[in-house]
Structure formats: structure tokens, C-alpha cells
């Protein structure tokens, strides 16, 4: 079998790719690997609102219990809630059943270690190798050695209290619209903002098991953008299905993506002397406009590969406190060990309240440069053609010269498809468009 773990756990169409049998095996192998040598280990299990969650949860928990580990089942909670609750309850590990922003037919299983961090590749590989060895050497306890299931119905309340504690004061006087994507934040986000004193209006918080992420949430914020304007809100916040990401909408209905959120929060944290090393960690896909805006504020950026796990690795290595992605996965390391949509929403709302400025005014610190993304179809074994072909390298140099320091070329092989993504950034949209398509065509012709 190929590698079953992707960039964010195991993911696939539930009941065909991600089966109950695979969930059982992942529970069994994961519990064994993550808690080896621990006396009666405890594992927290949470899920989002999709219909397949019940089936996968039953199978996963059975696998965990079969190796003698205990389960604390916390029901529907955001992914970052599980990361936090592991530490709060002194558990040995945690598992979230969710496919994040994907459509309802998908689901996923992701593990967290005892400190609330996503697993490194080596541990994921170890889990897979145990499944492939048919559980060689894994004990099968009987009698009193088997695990027990504990159901904690109010665990989400502990997470809400934690999220609220990260606010810089209350949010009284703010009118905030929330789009909960019919997902895991449908209770936690609404309660948290109301407890902070904001006037809260909510859309897409009526999950029925099949409407998660359906034309709503952070991947489809259009309705929220109109809703904020129509209801004269100060801002809107859009979460995804498992609420580990958050995008904002200003009072004029403009989308405020992760780059803007990091710029606004980064500047505020620097002002109150809480931005360690005056540095923010971002990915290569962040807009060049973010670099320019932060340079003016004397804030440095460090760039990583795409994926919040790489952002987190860099943050831990350099002791940085703020990092994230354009998509709204923002990590405030003082408050949680993973992207946390609710904490992100509370931070941006707190800055609006403290600054006594409108969100559109705060966002004006950054101007987004036009970006063009074109896919070039290439065979899987030719994904590095741009690094070895002299004609392609020459064309890239020419484009970089034409952009004269006010743009960039980024070529990124897809991790999942036979594609190379050509991304150009600069000042002139139509010029970028033409150059990106020309370069993509050249890459395709050379890869044949």
C-alpha cells in the first residue's frame, strides 16, 4: 500500500477509501504507537458534524479500546479543541475525525501527541507499518486489561473558557456575524462571542450531517460578505468544517484573508511587545504584499513550504509566536498548538475593539499584489523539469527581470496530482496572466 497519511492525517471518501475497517486499524495502531509504555493510557476522540463521523468514531474507538487504552469521547468539537483538551485533561494523545473544509462525502482521521501537536512523518509511518505487519507484537489484552470509554458531554465548555481567556478584554459594542459552515464550531463560536459581550448574528449553524461546508464557511464566504453589509455588522468571521481556520469580512463586505489577519495581529502584537523576535512565519503562497506591509512595520517574515505543519515546525524551532497561511490557518502559539479558528476570530475582533478603528482601516496597512496561478500538466516523473531544463530556467529569469523586483515567480509541484503550479505575482494583472500561461505552456511542451 502507498503512504496512507497525507499532509493532514488520513483522508478519503468515507466508507470506500476511509472505511470502518481502516478506522479500527488506525485506532489500534495509533493507540499502541502513541502510548507505548504508558500504564492505561487515555486518548481523547472528537469529530465534526458529518454523517460518517458516527460510523468512523465507533470503529476508531473500538480499535483504541482493543489495545487497553481508555477513551474520552468529547463528541462534536473543533479540531483545535481536541489539541487543547489533551493538555487540559493530561491525556496521552488525541484523535479528530474530520475532513476539514472538504465536502460531506469525505472524512479524515488525524492524530495529536500528548502535547497537542500533529504527528511527525516518522510516527505516522510507524503507525502504517504496524497496520501493514498485521499488528505483529501488538498486545490483545483480555478481562480487566481492556480499555473503557468515558463520554464527556461538556468538554466543549472547557475549550470555550480557554478561547475566551485569550481575548484582550471584552467585545461589548461590536456587532459580529458568524458563518459556522454547519460544522464543528456551531456551538462553541456562538457561545464564546456572546460570553465576550458581542452582539452575535449567525448563519449556517444548523448542521444536519450532510450540509457541512455546503456553499458556506471559509471556502464560500460570499453569503457572509453580503450578510455583514445588509445587517450593518462591524465584521464577519467564517470558519471551515472543523474550525481550525478563520477568514474575516470587513464592514464593507470585503474578504480579509489570512495574510491580512496576520499583518493586523502581527502589528498589534509588536505594539504591545508580544511578538517574539518581531517575526511572523508564513508559507511561500503568502502574498508579496504581506512582506511589503510587514517590512514597513519592521517585522520580519520567514517562509516555509505550504502546510500548517511546516509553519508550526518553523515556529517551534525559532521560538516564534505567530504564523499561518493565506487560507486562514493561523497559529497563535501562546494559545494553542495548531490553527485555531475561534482564537483567531477573537484576536482579530479584539484588535478592532482595542484600536477603535474599523476593520477596513486596519486592513489598509496591506495592499495585495495581483496573483496568477496556472496549472501545467506534467507526468509525475517530470515534476522537477523547471529545475533541470535550461530553456525553462532562462524563461523564468526573463520573467523575473521584467517584474524588476516588484513581483516573483513561484513554481510548485502538486503533491497529489500530475501538475506543476505556476504562480506569478506582480503589479499588472494582464501582463502576469500572459507570462504565466506562456511559462506553463513551455513547461508542458518540455515535459512531454
N, C-alpha and C positions, 0 to 999 in steps of 0.2 A: 504494500500500500504506500502511496505517496505521503508526504507530510500532511497530517490532518489539521494541525494548528496553522491558522493564518496570522495576520497582523494583530487580530484581536480575538484570540481564542479559536474555538471550533465553530464554524458557521455553515449553514446549508439549509435546503428546503426541509422543513420538519416532516418526519415520517417517511421520507425517501432517502435523503442524504444524511440528515441528522435523525437517526431512528432511536426508539426507546432502548433498543439493544446497545447502541453505541453510547447512549447517555448512562446506562447502567455500568458499562465498562469504564467510562471516563470517571464516574463516581468512585468505583472500586480502585482503579489505578491511581487516580488523583489523591484520594484519601490516604492511600498507602505511601505514596512518594512524599506528600507534603507533611505527613505526621509521623514518619518513621521514627521509632524510638520514643514516641510520646505516650505516656500512660493514658489510656482512654481519651484520645484527642477529641476536640469539638470543632465542628465545621458549620459555618453559617450559610444558609441557602436562601437566596432571594430570586425574584423573577419580575418580568414586566407583564403587561396586560394581555399578551397574545394568547389565543385559544390553545395553542400547542404547549403552553407553559405547564399546564396541569399534568399532561402525559409525561413530559420530559422530567418534571420535578419528581414525580412518583418513582420513575426509573433511576434517576440520578441518586436520590436519597436511599433507595434500596441498595445501590452499589456501595455507598458510603457506609451504611449500617452493616453490610456484609463483611467488612474487614474490622468491625468492632469499634468504629468511630461513632461519636454522638453527633446528632444533627440539631441545630437550632433553626427552625423554619420560620422565616420572617415575612413570607408572603410577598405581595406586590410592593416593591420599594425601588427607588432609583439605584442604578449601579454604584454611584459614589456613597450611598447609604451603607451598602454592604462593606465597602472599603473602610468606612468609619467604624461601623459596628464591630468589626473584627477586633479593633483595638479597644473599643469601649467595653466589650464583654470578655476580653482576654482569650479570644478563640485562637485556634491553631491555623485556620485557613478560612476562606470563603469562596462561594461559587455563585455566579449570577447567570440566570437563564434568560438570555435576551439577544435579539439581533439588532439592537440599537435603532438606527434610522431606516432599516430595511423594511420592505413590505411584509404583510402579515404571514405569508406562507413560509417565510424564513424564520429560523431561530438560531440561537447560539449558546455556547457554554463557555464561560471564561472564569478562570481561577485567580484568586488572590492569595498571597502568602500571609504569614502571621502578622506582618507589619502593614498589610493593606496595599501592597504593591502587586501589579500584574507580574506574571512569571517570566523569568528569562528563558530564552530559547532552549537552553540545556535542560532545564526542568521539564519543559513541555516535551522535549524529545525523550526524556526518561519515562514520562507517563505513557507516551506512544509505544516505546519499546516493551514496556510491561504488558500492554494490551497485545502486541504482536507475539510475545513469548507465551501467550495464553496463561498469563498470571503465574508463571513459574516462580516459586519461592514466596508467593503472597499467601499469608495465612487464611484459613477459613475457620474462624472461631465458632464455637457452639455454646449453648447454655447461657450462663451469665456473662460470658465474654462478648456476646453480640452487642451492637450499638442500639441506643434508644433515640427516639425522635421527640424533640420538645418543640411545641408551637408557641411562638411569642407574637401575640396579636398586636401589641402596642409598640413594637420596635421602632416603627417609623416616627413615633413621638420623640424618642431619644435623638434621632437624626435631625428632626425639625429644631429641637432645642440647640443642638450643636450649630446648625446653619445660622440660626438667629444670633447666636453669640458672636458671629463674625462681623455683624453689622457695626457701622461706626455711629451708633445712636439709633433713634427710631426713624421711621419713614412717614411720619404724620404729615399730611398736607400733599402727599403725592398720589396721583391717580394713575394706577398701573394696570395695563391689560396683559393677561397671561394666555398663551396658547400652549396647552399641555399635551398636544399631539395624541390625545386619547391614550396616553401611555402612563409610565410609572410615576410621573410627577403629579398626577391628577388630584391627589390629596395633599401631599407634602408641600408643594409650592404655594398652593392657595392658602393653606393654614399658616405657613411661615410669613407670607407677606401681610396677611391680616393681623397676625400677632404683632408685627412690627408697626402696625398703625396705618398702613397704606389703605387707600380706597381701592379695592380689587375688583376688576371685571374679568370674567373668564370665558374663553371659548375652547372647544374641543377637549372637554374634560368629562366626557360621558362614555368611557370605554365599554365596548360590548364584546371584546375578544377578537373582533375582526376589523375594527376601524382604526387601529393603531397606525400612525404616520400617514393615513389616507388623506392626501391633499391638505395636510395640515402640519403644524410643528415647524422645526427649524429648516426642514428641506423644502417646505412650501409655505413661506411666510406671507404670501400675497394677501390672504384674507385678514391677517393680523394688521398688516400695513394700512389697509382701508379702515379697519375697525378702530385703530388708535385715533385716526383723524376724525372719523364720524362721531366718536364718543369723547372727543377733546381730552384725550389722556396725555399725561406728561411723558410717558414712554410705554413701550410694549416689550414683552420678553417671550421668545419662542424656544421651547425645549424640544428635544427629539424623544424617541420612544422610551429610552432608558434614562433620559435626563442627565446624561454626562456632558451634554453640550448645550449652549445657550447662545442665541443671537438676540440682538436688541433692535427696536424700532424707535426712531425719534418722534417728537411730537408732530412733525410734518409728514410722517409716513415713510421716511427713508430707512432703508435697512442698514443697520450698524453691525458689520460682521466682526469676526474675532480679532482681526488686525486693529480695527478702531477701538474695540474694547480693551485690548492690551495697551494701546497707546494712551487712552484716557486713564486707565487704572494705574499704568506704569508711572505716568507723570504725577498722579496724585500720591502714590506711594513714595516717590522720590521727594516730593514736597514735605511729607511728614517723616522723612528719614527712615522709611521702612522697606526700601528697595535695595536689598543686599547687592553690593558691588555695582550698583547702578546699571544692572544688566537684565535684559529680557531674552529668553530662549524662544526662538521661532523656527519654523521649517523653511525649506527652500521655496515653498509655494507662497509664502507671505509676500504681500505686495511691496515693491520697492518704495512706494510712498510711505510705508511704515518706517523704513530705515531713515528716510529723509526727515520725517517728523521727529523721530526719537533723537536723531543727531542734534537737532536744534535744542532739544531738552538736555543734551549731554548724557543721553542714555545709550549704552552700547547694546548691540544685538549679537547673539550667537546663533548660527543656523545649523539645523540638523536635517536628516532625511525625513520624508513625510511619515507621520505616525506619532501619536501622542506618547507612545512608549519610548521613542528615541528622544523626544523633548524631555521627558522625565529623567531618563538616564543622564542626560547632559546637566540637568538642574541639580541632580544629586551629586554629580561629580564636582561641579564648580560651586556648590552651595548657593544656587540662585533661587529666588522665591516666586518668580512669576514667569510663566511660559505658556505656549499653546499654539493653536492652529487657526487659520482663517475661518475654518468651519464652525468655530465656537467651542472647541475642546480647550478650555482654559484651566490651567493648573495653578492654584494659589497654594503653594507648598506649606505655608504656615497653617492652613486649614484642612487640607485633605491630600491624599497620596495619589489622586487621579483627577481627571477632568470632572468638574462638579458644576452642573448647570444651575442649581439653586444658589450655591455660594457665589458663582459668577454674577447671577442676576442681582443678588443682594449687594454685591460690591459696586456694580455699575449704578444701581439705584442710590446707594449711599453717597457716591461721588456727586450725583445730580443734586441730592438734598444738601450736602455739605457746601458745595460750591455756589449754590443758589443761582445756577445757570441752567439754561435749557440744554437737553442732550444734544441738539443740533449745534449749539455753540461750542460745546465740549468737543464734538466730533470734528469741528472745523480746524482743529490742530493738524489734521492729516488730510492730504489730497491723494486720492487713489489714482495711480497711473493706469492708463489703459493696458489690458492684458489680453492676449490672444492665445488660445490653446487649440492646436490642430493635431489629430492623431495620424501617424504614419503606420500603415500595416506592414509588418515585417515578420519573417519566420522567427520562432523562438530562439534559434541558434544564431540569429543576426542582430540581436538587440543592442550589441555594442558597436555596430557598424560606424556610428558617428565618432567613435574614439580611434578607429583604425584607418578609415578611408580618407586619403589626402584631399580629394575634391570636396568632400563634405566639410572637413576641417577648415578648408580655405573659404568656403561659403559662409561658415559661422563667423570667421574672422572679419569678413567683409560686412556682414550684418552688424557686428559689434562696433565696427568703425563708423558705420552710418548712424548708429544710435549715439555716437560721441559722448559716452559717459552718462547719458540720461535714460538708460534702459539696459536690458540684459537678455541673453538667450539662455534658456534652460531646457536641456533635453533629458527626459526621464523615462527609462524603460518601464512598461507596466508590469506589476508583479503578478497579474492574474490573466492577462490577455496577450495575444501576439501583436503588440503595439509598442511604438515608441511615441511618447507625448512630446510635442514640440511647443514650448511656451515662450512667447516673446512679450516683452514689456517695454513700454516707452511712452512717448508723448502723442504720437499721431496714429490713431486707430486704423485708418485705411492703409497707411504705409506698413504698419505692423502686420495687418491681415495678408497683404500681398507677399511680404517677405516670409511669413510663417508657412503659407501654402507652397511657395517656391521651394523652401527648405524641406518640407515634408515630402513633396514630390521627388526631390533629389534623393532623399533617404530611401524612399520606396523603390526607386529605379535601381539604386546601387545594391539593395538588399536582395534583389531577385536572383 
